[in-house]
């Protein structure tokens, strides 16, 4: 399965097919806003799990 991103198409693991997921990314490592957003996802991780929703963090600068 592939998704379109601002940096082109990215292949996702096949086990995500047919599942709910949130794909999120950040423009830079260790910046205040990005760190805050990642921590917010982490704090709500259990809520997403109860909804059977995977969280996928994407670093656009890594291949």
HELIX and SHEET records of a PDB file:
HELIX    1   1 UNK A   14  UNK A   16  5                                   3    
HELIX    2   2 UNK A   32  UNK A   43  1                                  12    
HELIX    3   3 UNK A   45  UNK A   50  1                                   6    
SHEET    1   A 2 UNK A   2  UNK A   5  0                                        
SHEET    2   A 2 UNK A   8  UNK A  11 -1                                        
SHEET    1   B 2 UNK A  20  UNK A  26  0                                        
SHEET    2   B 2 UNK A  53  UNK A  59  1                                        
END                                                                             
